[in-house]
Amino acid sequence: MGHKVELGANWIHGIDLNPIYKIAVANNLLSNQYAGRHLGKKMMFVVEGGEPVNARVVQDVDLNYGMLMSECEDFYKQQIPTPVEDDSVGAYVEREFEERIRR
């Protein structure tokens, strides 16, 4: 095997609605390590090698990302620019997310 099928879409779509996951299942591309687990019913976060991600790290990333998305909604709803002049929302999210996780 050794080929990457998908990286990251489960974070966005979850497993049940992820078409890549369905293709992987249909073609027996998932590791036996996860066979028989009802992954759609339980959240599981693993790195590329299959090792679990520390729950605290997952919580920190989720919290910081959620806060950033809320700020971006405020930019739109209140029609205010990002803090850096002529900055895109995408650039703001990328810069702020990295800074917050670094802290």
Gaussian input, Z-matrix of N, CA and C with variables (Angstrom, degrees):
# hf/3-21g

backbone

0 1
 N
 C     1     B1
 C     2     B2     1     A1
 N     3     B3     2     A2     1     D1
 C     4     B4     3     A3     2     D2
 C     5     B5     4     A4     3     D3
 N     6     B6     5     A5     4     D4
 C     7     B7     6     A6     5     D5
 C     8     B8     7     A7     6     D6
 N     9     B9     8     A8     7     D7
 C    10    B10     9     A9     8     D8
 C    11    B11    10    A10     9     D9
 N    12    B12    11    A11    10    D10
 C    13    B13    12    A12    11    D11
 C    14    B14    13    A13    12    D12
 N    15    B15    14    A14    13    D13
 C    16    B16    15    A15    14    D14
 C    17    B17    16    A16    15    D15
 N    18    B18    17    A17    16    D16
 C    19    B19    18    A18    17    D17
 C    20    B20    19    A19    18    D18
 N    21    B21    20    A20    19    D19
 C    22    B22    21    A21    20    D20
 C    23    B23    22    A22    21    D21
 N    24    B24    23    A23    22    D22
 C    25    B25    24    A24    23    D23
 C    26    B26    25    A25    24    D24
 N    27    B27    26    A26    25    D25
 C    28    B28    27    A27    26    D26
 C    29    B29    28    A28    27    D27
 N    30    B30    29    A29    28    D28
 C    31    B31    30    A30    29    D29
 C    32    B32    31    A31    30    D30
 N    33    B33    32    A32    31    D31
 C    34    B34    33    A33    32    D32
 C    35    B35    34    A34    33    D33
 N    36    B36    35    A35    34    D34
 C    37    B37    36    A36    35    D35
 C    38    B38    37    A37    36    D36
 N    39    B39    38    A38    37    D37
 C    40    B40    39    A39    38    D38
 C    41    B41    40    A40    39    D39
 N    42    B42    41    A41    40    D40
 C    43    B43    42    A42    41    D41
 C    44    B44    43    A43    42    D42
 N    45    B45    44    A44    43    D43
 C    46    B46    45    A45    44    D44
 C    47    B47    46    A46    45    D45
 N    48    B48    47    A47    46    D46
 C    49    B49    48    A48    47    D47
 C    50    B50    49    A49    48    D48
 N    51    B51    50    A50    49    D49
 C    52    B52    51    A51    50    D50
 C    53    B53    52    A52    51    D51
 N    54    B54    53    A53    52    D52
 C    55    B55    54    A54    53    D53
 C    56    B56    55    A55    54    D54
 N    57    B57    56    A56    55    D55
 C    58    B58    57    A57    56    D56
 C    59    B59    58    A58    57    D57
 N    60    B60    59    A59    58    D58
 C    61    B61    60    A60    59    D59
 C    62    B62    61    A61    60    D60
 N    63    B63    62    A62    61    D61
 C    64    B64    63    A63    62    D62
 C    65    B65    64    A64    63    D63
 N    66    B66    65    A65    64    D64
 C    67    B67    66    A66    65    D65
 C    68    B68    67    A67    66    D66
 N    69    B69    68    A68    67    D67
 C    70    B70    69    A69    68    D68
 C    71    B71    70    A70    69    D69
 N    72    B72    71    A71    70    D70
 C    73    B73    72    A72    71    D71
 C    74    B74    73    A73    72    D72
 N    75    B75    74    A74    73    D73
 C    76    B76    75    A75    74    D74
 C    77    B77    76    A76    75    D75
 N    78    B78    77    A77    76    D76
 C    79    B79    78    A78    77    D77
 C    80    B80    79    A79    78    D78
 N    81    B81    80    A80    79    D79
 C    82    B82    81    A81    80    D80
 C    83    B83    82    A82    81    D81
 N    84    B84    83    A83    82    D82
 C    85    B85    84    A84    83    D83
 C    86    B86    85    A85    84    D84
 N    87    B87    86    A86    85    D85
 C    88    B88    87    A87    86    D86
 C    89    B89    88    A88    87    D87
 N    90    B90    89    A89    88    D88
 C    91    B91    90    A90    89    D89
 C    92    B92    91    A91    90    D90
 N    93    B93    92    A92    91    D91
 C    94    B94    93    A93    92    D92
 C    95    B95    94    A94    93    D93
 N    96    B96    95    A95    94    D94
 C    97    B97    96    A96    95    D95
 C    98    B98    97    A97    96    D96
 N    99    B99    98    A98    97    D97
 C   100   B100    99    A99    98    D98
 C   101   B101   100   A100    99    D99
 N   102   B102   101   A101   100   D100
 C   103   B103   102   A102   101   D101
 C   104   B104   103   A103   102   D102
 N   105   B105   104   A104   103   D103
 C   106   B106   105   A105   104   D104
 C   107   B107   106   A106   105   D105
 N   108   B108   107   A107   106   D106
 C   109   B109   108   A108   107   D107
 C   110   B110   109   A109   108   D108
 N   111   B111   110   A110   109   D109
 C   112   B112   111   A111   110   D110
 C   113   B113   112   A112   111   D111
 N   114   B114   113   A113   112   D112
 C   115   B115   114   A114   113   D113
 C   116   B116   115   A115   114   D114
 N   117   B117   116   A116   115   D115
 C   118   B118   117   A117   116   D116
 C   119   B119   118   A118   117   D117
 N   120   B120   119   A119   118   D118
 C   121   B121   120   A120   119   D119
 C   122   B122   121   A121   120   D120
 N   123   B123   122   A122   121   D121
 C   124   B124   123   A123   122   D122
 C   125   B125   124   A124   123   D123
 N   126   B126   125   A125   124   D124
 C   127   B127   126   A126   125   D125
 C   128   B128   127   A127   126   D126
 N   129   B129   128   A128   127   D127
 C   130   B130   129   A129   128   D128
 C   131   B131   130   A130   129   D129
 N   132   B132   131   A131   130   D130
 C   133   B133   132   A132   131   D131
 C   134   B134   133   A133   132   D132
 N   135   B135   134   A134   133   D133
 C   136   B136   135   A135   134   D134
 C   137   B137   136   A136   135   D135
 N   138   B138   137   A137   136   D136
 C   139   B139   138   A138   137   D137
 C   140   B140   139   A139   138   D138
 N   141   B141   140   A140   139   D139
 C   142   B142   141   A141   140   D140
 C   143   B143   142   A142   141   D141
 N   144   B144   143   A143   142   D142
 C   145   B145   144   A144   143   D143
 C   146   B146   145   A145   144   D144
 N   147   B147   146   A146   145   D145
 C   148   B148   147   A147   146   D146
 C   149   B149   148   A148   147   D147
 N   150   B150   149   A149   148   D148
 C   151   B151   150   A150   149   D149
 C   152   B152   151   A151   150   D150
 N   153   B153   152   A152   151   D151
 C   154   B154   153   A153   152   D152
 C   155   B155   154   A154   153   D153
 N   156   B156   155   A155   154   D154
 C   157   B157   156   A156   155   D155
 C   158   B158   157   A157   156   D156
 N   159   B159   158   A158   157   D157
 C   160   B160   159   A159   158   D158
 C   161   B161   160   A160   159   D159
 N   162   B162   161   A161   160   D160
 C   163   B163   162   A162   161   D161
 C   164   B164   163   A163   162   D162
 N   165   B165   164   A164   163   D163
 C   166   B166   165   A165   164   D164
 C   167   B167   166   A166   165   D165
 N   168   B168   167   A167   166   D166
 C   169   B169   168   A168   167   D167
 C   170   B170   169   A169   168   D168
 N   171   B171   170   A170   169   D169
 C   172   B172   171   A171   170   D170
 C   173   B173   172   A172   171   D171
 N   174   B174   173   A173   172   D172
 C   175   B175   174   A174   173   D173
 C   176   B176   175   A175   174   D174
 N   177   B177   176   A176   175   D175
 C   178   B178   177   A177   176   D176
 C   179   B179   178   A178   177   D177
 N   180   B180   179   A179   178   D178
 C   181   B181   180   A180   179   D179
 C   182   B182   181   A181   180   D180
 N   183   B183   182   A182   181   D181
 C   184   B184   183   A183   182   D182
 C   185   B185   184   A184   183   D183
 N   186   B186   185   A185   184   D184
 C   187   B187   186   A186   185   D185
 C   188   B188   187   A187   186   D186
 N   189   B189   188   A188   187   D187
 C   190   B190   189   A189   188   D188
 C   191   B191   190   A190   189   D189
 N   192   B192   191   A191   190   D190
 C   193   B193   192   A192   191   D191
 C   194   B194   193   A193   192   D192
 N   195   B195   194   A194   193   D193
 C   196   B196   195   A195   194   D194
 C   197   B197   196   A196   195   D195
 N   198   B198   197   A197   196   D196
 C   199   B199   198   A198   197   D197
 C   200   B200   199   A199   198   D198
 N   201   B201   200   A200   199   D199
 C   202   B202   201   A201   200   D200
 C   203   B203   202   A202   201   D201
 N   204   B204   203   A203   202   D202
 C   205   B205   204   A204   203   D203
 C   206   B206   205   A205   204   D204
 N   207   B207   206   A206   205   D205
 C   208   B208   207   A207   206   D206
 C   209   B209   208   A208   207   D207
 N   210   B210   209   A209   208   D208
 C   211   B211   210   A210   209   D209
 C   212   B212   211   A211   210   D210
 N   213   B213   212   A212   211   D211
 C   214   B214   213   A213   212   D212
 C   215   B215   214   A214   213   D213
 N   216   B216   215   A215   214   D214
 C   217   B217   216   A216   215   D215
 C   218   B218   217   A217   216   D216
 N   219   B219   218   A218   217   D217
 C   220   B220   219   A219   218   D218
 C   221   B221   220   A220   219   D219
 N   222   B222   221   A221   220   D220
 C   223   B223   222   A222   221   D221
 C   224   B224   223   A223   222   D222
 N   225   B225   224   A224   223   D223
 C   226   B226   225   A225   224   D224
 C   227   B227   226   A226   225   D225
 N   228   B228   227   A227   226   D226
 C   229   B229   228   A228   227   D227
 C   230   B230   229   A229   228   D228
 N   231   B231   230   A230   229   D229
 C   232   B232   231   A231   230   D230
 C   233   B233   232   A232   231   D231
 N   234   B234   233   A233   232   D232
 C   235   B235   234   A234   233   D233
 C   236   B236   235   A235   234   D234
 N   237   B237   236   A236   235   D235
 C   238   B238   237   A237   236   D236
 C   239   B239   238   A238   237   D237
 N   240   B240   239   A239   238   D238
 C   241   B241   240   A240   239   D239
 C   242   B242   241   A241   240   D240
 N   243   B243   242   A242   241   D241
 C   244   B244   243   A243   242   D242
 C   245   B245   244   A244   243   D243
 N   246   B246   245   A245   244   D244
 C   247   B247   246   A246   245   D245
 C   248   B248   247   A247   246   D246
 N   249   B249   248   A248   247   D247
 C   250   B250   249   A249   248   D248
 C   251   B251   250   A250   249   D249
 N   252   B252   251   A251   250   D250
 C   253   B253   252   A252   251   D251
 C   254   B254   253   A253   252   D252
 N   255   B255   254   A254   253   D253
 C   256   B256   255   A255   254   D254
 C   257   B257   256   A256   255   D255
 N   258   B258   257   A257   256   D256
 C   259   B259   258   A258   257   D257
 C   260   B260   259   A259   258   D258
 N   261   B261   260   A260   259   D259
 C   262   B262   261   A261   260   D260
 C   263   B263   262   A262   261   D261
 N   264   B264   263   A263   262   D262
 C   265   B265   264   A264   263   D263
 C   266   B266   265   A265   264   D264
 N   267   B267   266   A266   265   D265
 C   268   B268   267   A267   266   D266
 C   269   B269   268   A268   267   D267
 N   270   B270   269   A269   268   D268
 C   271   B271   270   A270   269   D269
 C   272   B272   271   A271   270   D270
 N   273   B273   272   A272   271   D271
 C   274   B274   273   A273   272   D272
 C   275   B275   274   A274   273   D273
 N   276   B276   275   A275   274   D274
 C   277   B277   276   A276   275   D275
 C   278   B278   277   A277   276   D276
 N   279   B279   278   A278   277   D277
 C   280   B280   279   A279   278   D278
 C   281   B281   280   A280   279   D279
 N   282   B282   281   A281   280   D280
 C   283   B283   282   A282   281   D281
 C   284   B284   283   A283   282   D282
 N   285   B285   284   A284   283   D283
 C   286   B286   285   A285   284   D284
 C   287   B287   286   A286   285   D285
 N   288   B288   287   A287   286   D286
 C   289   B289   288   A288   287   D287
 C   290   B290   289   A289   288   D288
 N   291   B291   290   A290   289   D289
 C   292   B292   291   A291   290   D290
 C   293   B293   292   A292   291   D291
 N   294   B294   293   A293   292   D292
 C   295   B295   294   A294   293   D293
 C   296   B296   295   A295   294   D294
 N   297   B297   296   A296   295   D295
 C   298   B298   297   A297   296   D296
 C   299   B299   298   A298   297   D297
 N   300   B300   299   A299   298   D298
 C   301   B301   300   A300   299   D299
 C   302   B302   301   A301   300   D300
 N   303   B303   302   A302   301   D301
 C   304   B304   303   A303   302   D302
 C   305   B305   304   A304   303   D303
 N   306   B306   305   A305   304   D304
 C   307   B307   306   A306   305   D305
 C   308   B308   307   A307   306   D306

   B1=1.4561
   B2=1.5250
   B3=1.3159
   B4=1.4500
   B5=1.5179
   B6=1.3204
   B7=1.4590
   B8=1.5182
   B9=1.3022
   B10=1.4612
   B11=1.5108
   B12=1.3220
   B13=1.4568
   B14=1.5100
   B15=1.3208
   B16=1.4552
   B17=1.5191
   B18=1.3062
   B19=1.4652
   B20=1.5151
   B21=1.3284
   B22=1.4478
   B23=1.5078
   B24=1.3076
   B25=1.4649
   B26=1.5150
   B27=1.3265
   B28=1.4613
   B29=1.5158
   B30=1.3180
   B31=1.4713
   B32=1.5216
   B33=1.2867
   B34=1.4530
   B35=1.5266
   B36=1.3234
   B37=1.4575
   B38=1.5232
   B39=1.3018
   B40=1.4591
   B41=1.5145
   B42=1.2895
   B43=1.4633
   B44=1.5188
   B45=1.3209
   B46=1.4631
   B47=1.5274
   B48=1.3226
   B49=1.4629
   B50=1.5242
   B51=1.3167
   B52=1.4513
   B53=1.5269
   B54=1.3360
   B55=1.4685
   B56=1.5293
   B57=1.3283
   B58=1.4636
   B59=1.5292
   B60=1.3332
   B61=1.4581
   B62=1.5311
   B63=1.3260
   B64=1.4655
   B65=1.5284
   B66=1.3240
   B67=1.4668
   B68=1.5294
   B69=1.3281
   B70=1.4611
   B71=1.5281
   B72=1.3348
   B73=1.4627
   B74=1.5290
   B75=1.3197
   B76=1.4633
   B77=1.5256
   B78=1.3365
   B79=1.4569
   B80=1.5248
   B81=1.3383
   B82=1.4667
   B83=1.5314
   B84=1.3168
   B85=1.4607
   B86=1.5250
   B87=1.3257
   B88=1.4486
   B89=1.5150
   B90=1.3086
   B91=1.4507
   B92=1.5243
   B93=1.3129
   B94=1.4649
   B95=1.5150
   B96=1.3240
   B97=1.4591
   B98=1.5289
   B99=1.3368
   B100=1.4546
   B101=1.5283
   B102=1.3271
   B103=1.4581
   B104=1.5281
   B105=1.3103
   B106=1.4540
   B107=1.5147
   B108=1.3087
   B109=1.4662
   B110=1.5129
   B111=1.2852
   B112=1.4612
   B113=1.5199
   B114=1.3255
   B115=1.4565
   B116=1.5221
   B117=1.3122
   B118=1.4518
   B119=1.5172
   B120=1.2979
   B121=1.4577
   B122=1.5282
   B123=1.3248
   B124=1.4562
   B125=1.5247
   B126=1.3085
   B127=1.4606
   B128=1.5233
   B129=1.3149
   B130=1.4480
   B131=1.5245
   B132=1.3074
   B133=1.4556
   B134=1.5105
   B135=1.3254
   B136=1.4563
   B137=1.5189
   B138=1.3256
   B139=1.4593
   B140=1.5190
   B141=1.3094
   B142=1.4507
   B143=1.5228
   B144=1.3194
   B145=1.4582
   B146=1.5119
   B147=1.3234
   B148=1.4459
   B149=1.5185
   B150=1.3381
   B151=1.4560
   B152=1.5255
   B153=1.3366
   B154=1.4710
   B155=1.5241
   B156=1.3207
   B157=1.4651
   B158=1.5243
   B159=1.3204
   B160=1.4563
   B161=1.5279
   B162=1.3366
   B163=1.4664
   B164=1.5243
   B165=1.3169
   B166=1.4649
   B167=1.5345
   B168=1.3090
   B169=1.4719
   B170=1.5260
   B171=1.3328
   B172=1.4628
   B173=1.5270
   B174=1.3294
   B175=1.4638
   B176=1.5263
   B177=1.3419
   B178=1.4692
   B179=1.5237
   B180=1.3181
   B181=1.4694
   B182=1.5242
   B183=1.3250
   B184=1.4612
   B185=1.5256
   B186=1.3150
   B187=1.4607
   B188=1.5241
   B189=1.3214
   B190=1.4634
   B191=1.5255
   B192=1.3155
   B193=1.4566
   B194=1.5322
   B195=1.3176
   B196=1.4650
   B197=1.5211
   B198=1.3338
   B199=1.4598
   B200=1.5238
   B201=1.3195
   B202=1.4669
   B203=1.5256
   B204=1.3188
   B205=1.4603
   B206=1.5314
   B207=1.3152
   B208=1.4603
   B209=1.5326
   B210=1.3306
   B211=1.4636
   B212=1.5278
   B213=1.3302
   B214=1.4633
   B215=1.5279
   B216=1.3199
   B217=1.4651
   B218=1.5287
   B219=1.3282
   B220=1.4632
   B221=1.5262
   B222=1.3428
   B223=1.4690
   B224=1.5241
   B225=1.3230
   B226=1.4620
   B227=1.5354
   B228=1.3305
   B229=1.4648
   B230=1.5256
   B231=1.3197
   B232=1.4642
   B233=1.5316
   B234=1.3475
   B235=1.4693
   B236=1.5205
   B237=1.3395
   B238=1.4643
   B239=1.5278
   B240=1.3152
   B241=1.4722
   B242=1.5267
   B243=1.3116
   B244=1.4610
   B245=1.5297
   B246=1.3331
   B247=1.4722
   B248=1.5328
   B249=1.3237
   B250=1.4705
   B251=1.5220
   B252=1.3116
   B253=1.4616
   B254=1.5239
   B255=1.3252
   B256=1.4697
   B257=1.5251
   B258=1.3204
   B259=1.4606
   B260=1.5173
   B261=1.3005
   B262=1.4618
   B263=1.5247
   B264=1.3089
   B265=1.4634
   B266=1.5276
   B267=1.3280
   B268=1.4683
   B269=1.5129
   B270=1.3321
   B271=1.4647
   B272=1.5281
   B273=1.3320
   B274=1.4605
   B275=1.5298
   B276=1.3237
   B277=1.4677
   B278=1.5277
   B279=1.3139
   B280=1.4673
   B281=1.5249
   B282=1.3058
   B283=1.4720
   B284=1.5332
   B285=1.3259
   B286=1.4648
   B287=1.5210
   B288=1.3185
   B289=1.4598
   B290=1.5250
   B291=1.3255
   B292=1.4725
   B293=1.5208
   B294=1.3270
   B295=1.4620
   B296=1.5306
   B297=1.3110
   B298=1.4781
   B299=1.5202
   B300=1.3174
   B301=1.4729
   B302=1.5278
   B303=1.3214
   B304=1.4688
   B305=1.5328
   B306=1.3405
   B307=1.4744
   B308=1.5010
   A1=108.64
   A2=117.99
   A3=120.68
   A4=116.50
   A5=118.92
   A6=121.17
   A7=110.33
   A8=115.68
   A9=120.35
   A10=108.73
   A11=115.20
   A12=120.10
   A13=109.90
   A14=117.20
   A15=120.72
   A16=108.26
   A17=116.47
   A18=121.25
   A19=108.90
   A20=117.61
   A21=120.76
   A22=118.71
   A23=119.69
   A24=119.29
   A25=112.28
   A26=118.00
   A27=119.35
   A28=110.95
   A29=116.89
   A30=120.48
   A31=109.39
   A32=116.45
   A33=121.54
   A34=111.60
   A35=116.76
   A36=121.25
   A37=114.59
   A38=117.84
   A39=119.89
   A40=109.00
   A41=116.22
   A42=119.69
   A43=111.75
   A44=117.56
   A45=120.48
   A46=112.94
   A47=118.29
   A48=121.14
   A49=113.35
   A50=117.03
   A51=121.11
   A52=110.51
   A53=118.05
   A54=119.73
   A55=112.84
   A56=117.80
   A57=120.64
   A58=110.04
   A59=116.34
   A60=120.39
   A61=110.15
   A62=116.01
   A63=119.40
   A64=111.42
   A65=116.81
   A66=121.03
   A67=109.86
   A68=116.56
   A69=120.58
   A70=110.91
   A71=117.11
   A72=120.92
   A73=109.99
   A74=116.92
   A75=121.70
   A76=112.02
   A77=116.96
   A78=121.17
   A79=112.82
   A80=116.47
   A81=122.15
   A82=112.78
   A83=115.79
   A84=120.42
   A85=113.71
   A86=117.76
   A87=120.23
   A88=110.54
   A89=115.11
   A90=121.39
   A91=110.60
   A92=116.79
   A93=121.04
   A94=111.10
   A95=116.96
   A96=122.17
   A97=110.83
   A98=117.61
   A99=121.32
   A100=112.74
   A101=117.19
   A102=120.83
   A103=109.89
   A104=115.35
   A105=120.74
   A106=114.45
   A107=117.88
   A108=120.03
   A109=108.38
   A110=116.35
   A111=120.45
   A112=107.24
   A113=115.65
   A114=121.09
   A115=112.69
   A116=118.08
   A117=120.31
   A118=112.61
   A119=116.73
   A120=121.17
   A121=112.29
   A122=117.07
   A123=121.40
   A124=108.28
   A125=115.73
   A126=117.95
   A127=108.74
   A128=114.70
   A129=120.66
   A130=107.27
   A131=116.41
   A132=121.14
   A133=108.01
   A134=116.06
   A135=121.23
   A136=109.53
   A137=116.25
   A138=121.36
   A139=108.29
   A140=116.52
   A141=121.69
   A142=113.34
   A143=117.40
   A144=120.92
   A145=114.01
   A146=118.34
   A147=121.87
   A148=115.05
   A149=117.74
   A150=119.89
   A151=109.55
   A152=117.41
   A153=119.55
   A154=112.08
   A155=115.55
   A156=122.15
   A157=107.38
   A158=115.89
   A159=121.67
   A160=109.62
   A161=116.43
   A162=121.88
   A163=111.71
   A164=118.01
   A165=121.68
   A166=110.75
   A167=116.46
   A168=121.03
   A169=109.20
   A170=116.78
   A171=121.12
   A172=110.22
   A173=116.93
   A174=121.04
   A175=111.11
   A176=117.49
   A177=120.83
   A178=111.54
   A179=116.41
   A180=120.44
   A181=109.84
   A182=116.71
   A183=120.99
   A184=111.14
   A185=117.62
   A186=121.89
   A187=111.10
   A188=116.78
   A189=120.16
   A190=111.77
   A191=117.28
   A192=120.07
   A193=110.42
   A194=116.72
   A195=120.81
   A196=112.01
   A197=116.56
   A198=120.60
   A199=110.80
   A200=116.63
   A201=120.03
   A202=111.45
   A203=116.72
   A204=119.81
   A205=110.28
   A206=116.90
   A207=120.91
   A208=110.62
   A209=116.89
   A210=120.75
   A211=110.65
   A212=116.12
   A213=119.69
   A214=111.18
   A215=116.52
   A216=119.73
   A217=110.19
   A218=116.52
   A219=120.60
   A220=111.16
   A221=116.79
   A222=119.40
   A223=109.28
   A224=115.11
   A225=120.02
   A226=111.46
   A227=116.60
   A228=120.58
   A229=112.31
   A230=116.58
   A231=120.47
   A232=112.08
   A233=115.58
   A234=120.66
   A235=111.93
   A236=115.35
   A237=120.76
   A238=108.53
   A239=116.48
   A240=119.14
   A241=111.32
   A242=116.02
   A243=120.67
   A244=107.68
   A245=117.55
   A246=119.99
   A247=115.11
   A248=117.46
   A249=120.36
   A250=108.00
   A251=116.73
   A252=121.76
   A253=111.66
   A254=116.83
   A255=124.42
   A256=112.82
   A257=116.78
   A258=122.24
   A259=108.96
   A260=117.56
   A261=120.26
   A262=108.45
   A263=115.59
   A264=119.91
   A265=109.07
   A266=117.67
   A267=121.09
   A268=112.31
   A269=116.97
   A270=120.82
   A271=110.42
   A272=116.15
   A273=120.84
   A274=110.42
   A275=116.56
   A276=120.49
   A277=110.35
   A278=116.49
   A279=119.87
   A280=111.32
   A281=116.85
   A282=121.27
   A283=110.82
   A284=116.23
   A285=120.42
   A286=112.22
   A287=116.86
   A288=119.99
   A289=110.02
   A290=116.52
   A291=119.93
   A292=111.23
   A293=116.89
   A294=121.05
   A295=110.50
   A296=117.31
   A297=120.71
   A298=111.42
   A299=116.94
   A300=119.88
   A301=109.78
   A302=117.18
   A303=120.94
   A304=110.11
   A305=115.82
   A306=119.62
   A307=110.75
   D1=-108.38
   D2=176.82
   D3=75.86
   D4=2.18
   D5=179.98
   D6=-99.82
   D7=140.51
   D8=177.22
   D9=-81.77
   D10=129.78
   D11=179.07
   D12=-95.78
   D13=-39.86
   D14=-173.55
   D15=-163.84
   D16=138.27
   D17=176.12
   D18=-132.51
   D19=113.14
   D20=170.33
   D21=101.47
   D22=-23.01
   D23=-175.23
   D24=-66.74
   D25=-26.90
   D26=178.35
   D27=-62.59
   D28=-31.00
   D29=177.93
   D30=-61.99
   D31=-39.42
   D32=-176.08
   D33=-83.38
   D34=-47.85
   D35=-169.85
   D36=-101.64
   D37=-16.16
   D38=-170.51
   D39=76.04
   D40=176.20
   D41=-175.96
   D42=-82.95
   D43=-44.75
   D44=-173.94
   D45=-59.67
   D46=-35.40
   D47=-176.95
   D48=-99.68
   D49=4.71
   D50=-176.47
   D51=-89.09
   D52=111.64
   D53=-178.25
   D54=-64.36
   D55=-28.57
   D56=178.92
   D57=-66.93
   D58=-39.11
   D59=177.25
   D60=-61.31
   D61=-42.92
   D62=-179.94
   D63=-63.01
   D64=-39.15
   D65=177.69
   D66=-65.89
   D67=-41.94
   D68=179.75
   D69=-61.95
   D70=-43.03
   D71=178.62
   D72=-63.91
   D73=-47.00
   D74=-177.45
   D75=-61.04
   D76=-27.04
   D77=-177.69
   D78=-107.23
   D79=14.71
   D80=178.63
   D81=52.28
   D82=44.77
   D83=-177.92
   D84=-94.97
   D85=-5.47
   D86=-178.73
   D87=-84.90
   D88=145.38
   D89=179.02
   D90=-61.46
   D91=145.26
   D92=175.74
   D93=-61.66
   D94=-20.32
   D95=179.02
   D96=-56.17
   D97=-30.98
   D98=-176.94
   D99=-108.32
   D100=2.30
   D101=-178.52
   D102=-61.38
   D103=137.89
   D104=177.25
   D105=82.52
   D106=-10.38
   D107=177.58
   D108=-83.26
   D109=138.88
   D110=177.17
   D111=-88.81
   D112=77.44
   D113=-173.68
   D114=-63.51
   D115=-25.99
   D116=179.33
   D117=-68.65
   D118=-18.94
   D119=-178.11
   D120=-97.39
   D121=-13.46
   D122=-176.72
   D123=-136.07
   D124=132.57
   D125=178.83
   D126=-78.43
   D127=135.72
   D128=178.17
   D129=-138.32
   D130=129.76
   D131=179.93
   D132=-119.26
   D133=120.97
   D134=-178.84
   D135=-132.65
   D136=154.78
   D137=174.67
   D138=-84.76
   D139=175.38
   D140=-175.52
   D141=-51.34
   D142=-37.71
   D143=-178.52
   D144=-79.90
   D145=-3.14
   D146=177.55
   D147=98.13
   D148=-4.69
   D149=179.36
   D150=-74.33
   D151=141.59
   D152=-179.66
   D153=-68.14
   D154=148.60
   D155=175.88
   D156=-89.46
   D157=136.99
   D158=178.94
   D159=-54.55
   D160=133.83
   D161=-176.77
   D162=-58.96
   D163=-34.21
   D164=179.67
   D165=-64.98
   D166=-39.45
   D167=178.02
   D168=-63.88
   D169=-45.02
   D170=178.75
   D171=-59.34
   D172=-44.80
   D173=-179.80
   D174=-63.35
   D175=-42.61
   D176=179.56
   D177=-63.36
   D178=-44.61
   D179=179.78
   D180=-64.03
   D181=-45.81
   D182=-179.40
   D183=-61.25
   D184=-45.30
   D185=179.76
   D186=-62.20
   D187=-49.31
   D188=-177.82
   D189=-65.62
   D190=-40.90
   D191=178.72
   D192=-65.22
   D193=-42.70
   D194=178.29
   D195=-60.75
   D196=-41.57
   D197=178.53
   D198=-64.42
   D199=-41.03
   D200=178.55
   D201=-63.89
   D202=-42.05
   D203=179.34
   D204=-63.88
   D205=-37.92
   D206=177.32
   D207=-63.97
   D208=-42.31
   D209=177.33
   D210=-61.71
   D211=-40.98
   D212=-179.92
   D213=-65.44
   D214=-37.04
   D215=175.46
   D216=-62.41
   D217=-38.29
   D218=177.98
   D219=-64.45
   D220=-39.95
   D221=177.33
   D222=-55.67
   D223=-45.00
   D224=-177.26
   D225=-71.07
   D226=-51.89
   D227=-175.44
   D228=-62.24
   D229=-38.96
   D230=-177.05
   D231=-94.80
   D232=0.17
   D233=179.85
   D234=52.59
   D235=46.90
   D236=177.64
   D237=-111.99
   D238=148.12
   D239=-179.88
   D240=-76.61
   D241=163.80
   D242=172.90
   D243=-65.61
   D244=160.57
   D245=-175.98
   D246=-59.30
   D247=-28.86
   D248=178.42
   D249=-97.40
   D250=125.39
   D251=-177.05
   D252=-57.19
   D253=138.18
   D254=179.70
   D255=59.49
   D256=27.40
   D257=178.52
   D258=-93.01
   D259=143.46
   D260=174.52
   D261=-84.27
   D262=159.16
   D263=177.32
   D264=-63.74
   D265=-39.41
   D266=178.57
   D267=-60.36
   D268=-44.52
   D269=178.33
   D270=-64.38
   D271=-38.99
   D272=178.37
   D273=-62.14
   D274=-48.28
   D275=-178.86
   D276=-61.02
   D277=-46.56
   D278=-178.82
   D279=-60.58
   D280=-47.88
   D281=-177.99
   D282=-65.76
   D283=-48.17
   D284=-177.44
   D285=-66.76
   D286=-40.82
   D287=-179.63
   D288=-60.96
   D289=-48.19
   D290=179.85
   D291=-60.57
   D292=-41.29
   D293=-179.43
   D294=-65.67
   D295=-44.55
   D296=-177.94
   D297=-67.06
   D298=-40.82
   D299=179.02
   D300=-67.83
   D301=-37.08
   D302=178.62
   D303=-60.05
   D304=-39.60
   D305=179.27
   D306=-68.77

